[in-house]
Amino acid sequence: MADMAEDIKQMIIEELELEDITVADIDTNAPLFGEGLGLDSIDALELGLALQKRFGVKIDANSEQNKEHFRSVASLRDFVIAQQS
């Protein structure tokens, strides 16, 4: 599971073009939005599309659970694993 978290961190860096951030800089359990990594709603859309492409998951744009799924790298990892099961 640690490898998938690292893959998600790398995907975030690449897809959102975060030039000054490394995989090691991203805390697996830290918030992705607001005070954490500081992502915004546009970043969430790009990240959602990247997750769908890379991991083949389906994200319901109207789901109230999305906020929880996108809370941290750990929650994204858990979401992807659940979708792939």
N, C-alpha and C positions, 0 to 999 in steps of 0.2 A: 504494500500500500504506500510505502514511502516513495517508491519509484513513481507511482502515479501522481503523487503530490508534486514531486519534482518536475514531472512532465507538464502538469498544469501551470506551475510557476513559470517554466520556460515558455509555454504557450502565451501566458499573459504578457510577458516581456516582449516577445516577438510580435504578437498581434496588435498590441497597444503601443508598440515602438517606444518602450520605456528605456531610453538609452543609458541613463545613469544608475540603473538598478540591476543587480545580479540575483540569481536564484537564491543565494545565501542571504540576501537582504530582505527577502519576503518571509515573514513568520507564517507558518502553516495555519496557525490559529488566530492570527490578527485579522481584524475587519478589513475587507477589501475597499469599502466605501467610507467616506467621512474621514475620521481621524486616523484610520489605518493606512492603507496604501493610497487613499485619496482618489479613488476612481469615481466617475460620475455616471449618469444614466446613458450617455452615448457609449462610454466604455462598456457598460453592461450589455448593450445591444451587440457590440462587436465581439465581446467575450462569449455571448450566447451563440452567435453564429459560428465562432471558432470551435466551441465545444461540440456543436452539432456536426461540423465537418470532421473534426479530428477523432471524436469518440463515438459518433453515430447515435448520440442521445437525442431525444425529442424534448423540446422545451415548449410548454404551453404558455404563450405570451400573456394569457389572462389568468394564470394560476396565482393565487395568493401565496403559495409556497415558494415562489421564485425568490422573494426577499431572503428567506431562510437558506435556500440552496446557494445563493450568491454571497452569503455572509462572510465566508473565509475560504481559503484554499482547502481546508479540511472538509468543509461542508460541500464544496464542489466535488471533491474526490468521492465522498460518500454518495452523493447524488449520481455521479457517473457509474459507480460500482452498482448501485441499486438498479439503474436503467439497463445495465449490461447483463444483469442476472436473469 
